[in-house]
Amino acid sequence: MDGGIAASGRHRGLEKGSAPPNGTGGGPVGRTAPPPGRISPPAAYTRPMTPATQPAWPGRYLHDAALRRRAEVGFWAAVLLVQAVFNAGMTWLDHAAAGRRLLPWEPALWELTSTAVVAALIPAVAAFERRFPLHWDTLARHLPWHVLGSAAYCTLHLAGMLALRHAAYAVLDTPYRPGGWWAVWGYEYLKDARTYALIVSTLAGYRLLLLRLQGEARLLDAPEPAPALTAGPPSSSPPVPMARPERFLVRKLRREFLIAASDIAWLQAQGNYVGLHVNGHDYLLRSTLTDFLAQLDPARFVRVHRSYAVNLDAVAVIEPLDSGDARLTMKDGSTVPCSRRYREALA
C-alpha cells in the first residue's frame, strides 16, 4: 500500500459500542450528584463546538505556520521600528538641550545598531522563556534564571551594539569613544533589564493568547486514588485497576465542551503541555507526555517517539524507513514519526 503496510486489526476504527466521534463521551452527562473530587459539568457542556460555530480566523492562524510566522515577525518589526524612531528623536532632543553637538546621522545610527541586535536576540529570549516559563508554580525556580538571562541579554546586546558602531564609524572615518565597558554596561543594564522583562512578558502573553484560541483541556473525571494499605495478611483478591479518564473538558474562546479519550488520535509533547489531536483539532493539556500516558489505557495509547504517542485505533498505515524508523499515517491524514526504539510497541 504505497510502500507501507496496512495496520493490523487492533488498529482498526472504533467498533460498535465505542464512544461516538463527536467528542461527547458517549452520551449526555448524568444529573446525579458527582462523587467528591469530581467535576459535574452543566448540561450545556455536552454540546460540542462544531466547525460552523467556530470563528474562521483563529483556526487559520493556529494551523497556518507561515501566516503565524509572518504575523509574529511583522509585530516585532513594527514595535522595534517605532521604538527606534522614538528613541532617536529623544536622543537628539536630549543632546540639543544639553548643548552637546551631534552629527546629524549619529542618533539614527545608534538606535539602528541597538535595534538590530535586539531583533537578533529575540529568538534566543523566546527559546529561553520556553525553557524556563514563568507561572505561579514555577516562579520561585525560574525567576533566578531570568535574572541571569537579563544580564546575559545586556552583555550580548552591548557587545553586538558596540561592534556594529565601531564598524560603522570606521567606515565613515569618524572616531567613536563610547567610554569604559563596565560604566557603559551598568548604564545599559538599567534599560536592558526593562526591555528583557517586556519581551518575556509579551512572549508569555502571546503564548497565553494562543492557548485560549487553541483550547485548553483538563481532566473531567479525576482518577480515583488507590486504597490505603492496611496491616494484616495479604489479600488474595486481584488488585483494583486504576480508573482511566474517559472525558476531558476543553475551554476555548469562552466556550466549554467535552471530548472523549477514545477520540484522541495522537499526542505530542509541547514543553510543559501535551497536545491532544482530536478530529482535526489541537488542544493543550498541562502535563508531561509521560505522566499523561500513565493515565491512559496502555492497550490503546502507546509511545512511538520521544515526543509523540498514538492511539492504535487511529493508525492507518505504518511506513518503514531506511533509517530503521517509521512514518505513521493516521486515519485523519496526518503523519507521526516513529523512532526505531519504539517500533515494538506497534507489533
C-alpha positions in Angstrom: 0.0 0.0 0.0 2.2 2.8 -1.4 5.3 1.4 0.3 3.6 0.9 3.7 1.8 -1.9 5.4 -1.8 -1.7 6.5 -2.4 -1.5 10.2 -3.4 -4.7 11.9 -6.8 -5.5 13.3 -6.0 -3.7 16.6 -5.5 -0.5 14.6 -9.0 -0.6 13.0 -11.6 2.0 13.7 -13.8 2.0 16.8 -16.3 -0.9 16.9 -19.9 -0.9 17.9 -20.4 0.4 21.4 -17.4 2.8 21.3 -17.6 6.5 22.0 -19.1 8.5 19.1 -16.6 10.8 17.3 -18.5 13.9 18.3 -16.4 14.2 21.5 -19.4 13.9 23.8 -18.0 10.9 25.7 -20.8 8.6 24.6 -23.9 10.4 25.8 -25.2 13.2 27.9 -23.8 13.8 31.4 -26.0 12.4 34.1 -27.7 14.6 36.6 -26.8 12.5 39.7 -24.6 14.1 42.3 -20.9 13.5 41.5 -18.6 11.9 43.9 -16.3 14.2 45.9 -13.3 15.5 43.9 -15.1 15.2 40.6 -16.4 17.9 38.3 -20.1 17.8 37.4 -20.4 19.7 34.1 -23.6 21.5 33.2 -25.7 20.0 30.5 -24.6 22.8 28.1 -21.1 21.4 28.2 -22.2 18.3 26.5 -22.8 20.1 23.3 -19.6 20.2 21.3 -18.4 23.2 19.3 -18.9 22.4 15.7 -16.8 23.9 12.9 -19.8 26.0 11.9 -19.8 27.7 15.3 -16.0 28.3 15.5 -14.6 31.6 14.2 -12.7 31.0 10.9 -9.7 33.3 11.6 -8.4 31.6 14.8 -8.3 28.2 13.1 -6.5 29.6 10.1 -4.0 31.4 12.3 -3.3 28.4 14.5 -2.8 25.9 11.7 -1.0 28.1 9.2 2.5 28.2 10.4 3.6 30.6 7.6 0.8 33.0 8.4 1.6 32.9 12.1 5.3 33.4 11.5 4.6 36.5 9.2 2.4 38.0 11.9 5.0 37.4 14.6 7.8 38.9 12.5 5.6 41.8 11.5 4.7 42.5 15.1 8.3 42.7 16.3 9.4 44.7 13.3 6.7 47.3 13.9 7.5 47.5 17.6 11.2 47.8 17.1 10.8 50.4 14.3 8.6 52.6 16.4 10.9 52.3 19.3 14.0 53.2 17.2 12.3 56.3 15.7 11.1 57.5 19.1 14.5 56.9 20.8 16.4 58.6 18.0 14.2 61.7 18.3 14.5 61.7 22.1 18.3 61.3 21.9 18.6 64.3 19.5 16.4 66.5 21.8 18.3 65.5 24.9 21.7 66.3 23.4 20.4 69.5 21.9 19.0 70.6 25.3 22.4 69.8 27.0 24.3 71.8 24.3 26.2 68.8 23.0 26.8 68.7 19.3 26.0 65.6 17.3 26.5 64.7 13.7 23.1 64.5 12.0 23.3 60.8 11.4 24.6 59.7 14.9 21.2 59.3 16.7 19.8 57.2 13.9 23.0 55.0 13.7 22.9 54.4 17.5 19.3 53.3 17.5 19.6 51.2 14.3 22.6 49.3 15.7 20.8 48.7 19.0 17.6 47.7 17.3 19.4 45.3 15.0 21.0 43.4 17.9 17.7 43.3 19.9 16.0 41.8 16.9 18.7 39.2 16.6 18.3 38.3 20.4 14.5 38.0 20.4 14.5 34.4 19.1 17.1 33.4 21.8 15.0 35.1 24.5 11.9 33.2 23.2 13.7 29.9 23.4 15.0 30.7 26.9 11.5 31.7 28.0 10.1 28.4 26.7 12.8 26.5 28.7 12.1 28.5 31.9 8.4 29.6 31.7 7.1 31.8 34.4 4.0 30.5 36.1 2.8 30.8 39.7 4.0 27.2 40.3 7.5 27.8 38.7 8.1 31.4 39.7 10.5 30.6 42.6 12.5 28.2 40.5 12.7 30.0 37.2 12.9 33.7 38.3 16.6 33.5 39.2 17.3 32.0 35.8 15.6 35.1 34.2 17.7 37.4 36.3 20.8 35.7 34.9 19.2 35.8 31.5 18.7 39.6 31.7 22.4 40.0 32.5 23.4 37.8 29.6 21.0 39.7 27.3 22.5 43.0 28.3 26.1 41.7 27.7 25.3 40.4 24.3 23.3 43.4 23.4 26.1 45.8 24.4 28.8 43.8 22.7 26.9 43.5 19.5 25.9 47.1 19.5 29.4 48.4 20.1 30.8 46.1 17.5 28.4 47.5 14.9 29.0 51.1 15.9 32.8 50.7 15.8 32.5 49.2 12.3 30.1 52.0 11.1 32.3 54.8 12.5 35.4 53.2 10.9 33.6 53.2 7.5 32.6 56.8 8.0 36.2 57.7 9.1 34.9 59.2 12.3 36.2 58.5 15.8 34.0 56.6 18.3 34.6 56.7 22.0 31.9 55.0 24.0 33.6 55.0 27.4 34.6 52.3 29.8 33.0 48.8 29.4 31.7 48.5 33.0 30.4 52.0 33.2 28.5 51.6 29.9 27.3 48.1 31.0 25.8 49.4 34.2 24.1 52.2 32.4 22.7 49.9 29.7 21.6 47.2 32.1 19.1 49.6 33.7 17.4 49.9 30.3 18.1 46.4 29.1 16.5 44.8 32.2 13.3 46.6 31.5 13.5 45.6 27.8 14.1 42.0 28.7 11.2 42.0 31.1 8.9 43.5 28.4 10.0 40.9 25.8 9.4 38.0 28.2 6.0 39.4 29.3 5.0 39.8 25.7 6.0 36.3 24.8 4.2 34.9 27.8 1.1 36.9 27.0 1.2 35.7 23.4 1.5 32.1 24.4 -1.5 32.5 26.7 -3.5 34.0 23.8 -2.6 31.1 21.6 -3.6 28.7 24.4 -7.0 30.4 24.7 -7.5 30.3 20.9 -6.3 26.7 20.6 -8.3 25.4 23.6 -7.0 24.1 26.9 -8.1 20.6 28.1 -8.2 19.3 31.6 -9.3 16.1 33.2 -13.1 15.9 33.7 -13.1 12.8 35.9 -10.1 12.6 38.2 -8.8 9.1 38.7 -9.8 7.5 42.0 -6.9 7.3 44.5 -5.6 3.8 45.3 -7.0 2.4 48.6 -4.7 2.7 51.5 -2.8 -0.4 52.5 -3.7 -1.9 55.9 -1.7 -4.2 58.2 -2.6 -7.8 58.0 -2.2 -10.9 55.8 -2.1 -10.2 52.1 -5.4 -10.4 50.3 -5.9 -13.0 47.6 -8.2 -10.7 45.6 -6.8 -9.2 42.5 -5.7 -5.5 42.7 -8.3 -2.9 41.7 -7.3 -1.4 38.3 -6.7 2.3 38.2 -9.6 4.4 36.8 -8.9 5.8 33.4 -10.2 9.2 32.4 -12.9 8.9 29.8 -13.6 12.5 29.0 -11.8 15.9 29.0 -13.2 19.3 29.5 -12.0 21.8 26.9 -12.1 25.6 27.3 -11.9 27.5 24.0 -12.9 31.1 23.2 -15.2 31.3 26.3 -16.9 28.0 25.3 -16.6 24.7 27.1 -17.3 21.3 25.7 -16.3 17.6 26.1 -14.0 15.3 24.2 -13.8 11.6 24.7 -10.4 10.0 25.5 -11.1 7.5 22.7 -11.3 10.3 20.2 -7.7 11.3 20.7 -5.8 10.3 17.6 -2.3 11.2 18.7 -0.4 13.2 21.3 2.6 15.5 21.1 4.8 16.8 23.9 5.0 20.6 23.7 7.1 21.9 26.6 5.0 21.9 29.8 1.9 20.8 27.8 0.7 17.8 25.8 -1.0 18.5 22.5 -4.2 16.4 22.0 -5.1 15.9 18.4 -8.8 15.2 18.2 -10.8 15.2 15.0 -8.5 17.6 13.2 -8.3 20.0 16.2 -5.5 20.6 18.6 -6.0 21.1 22.4 -3.3 21.5 25.0 -3.3 19.8 28.4 -0.9 20.9 31.2 1.1 17.8 31.8 4.2 15.9 30.6 3.7 13.2 28.0 5.0 10.5 30.3 2.6 11.4 33.2 -0.4 11.8 30.8 0.3 8.4 29.1 0.3 6.7 32.5 -3.3 7.7 33.0 -4.5 6.4 29.6 -5.2 2.8 28.5 -1.8 1.3 27.6 -3.6 -1.2 25.3 -4.8 1.7 23.1 -2.2 4.5 23.6 1.4 3.7 23.0 4.5 5.9 22.8 6.2 5.9 19.3 8.7 8.7 19.8 10.3 10.7 22.5 7.7 13.4 21.8 4.8 11.5 20.3 2.3 8.9 21.2 -0.6 7.5 19.2 -4.0 5.8 19.5 -3.5 2.5 17.9 -7.1 2.5 16.7 -6.3 5.7 14.7 -3.3 4.4 12.8 -3.9 3.7 9.1 -0.5 2.9 7.6 2.9 2.1 9.0 5.6 3.0 6.5 9.1 1.7 7.4 12.1 4.0 6.5 15.6 3.1 5.5 17.0 4.5 8.8 15.1 2.0 10.8 12.5 4.5 11.9 8.9 4.6 10.6 6.3 7.1 9.5 2.8 6.6 10.7 -0.1 7.8 8.6 -3.2 8.4 10.7 -6.8 8.0 9.6 -7.2 11.8 9.5 -4.4 12.1 7.0 -1.8 13.4 9.5 1.6 11.8 9.9 3.5 11.0 13.1 7.2 10.0 13.3 8.1 6.7 15.0 11.5 6.0 16.4 13.2 2.6 15.9 13.4 2.1 19.7 9.6 2.3 19.9 8.8 0.1 16.9 8.0 -2.9 19.0 5.0 -1.1 20.5 3.3 -1.3 17.2 3.7 -5.1 16.8 
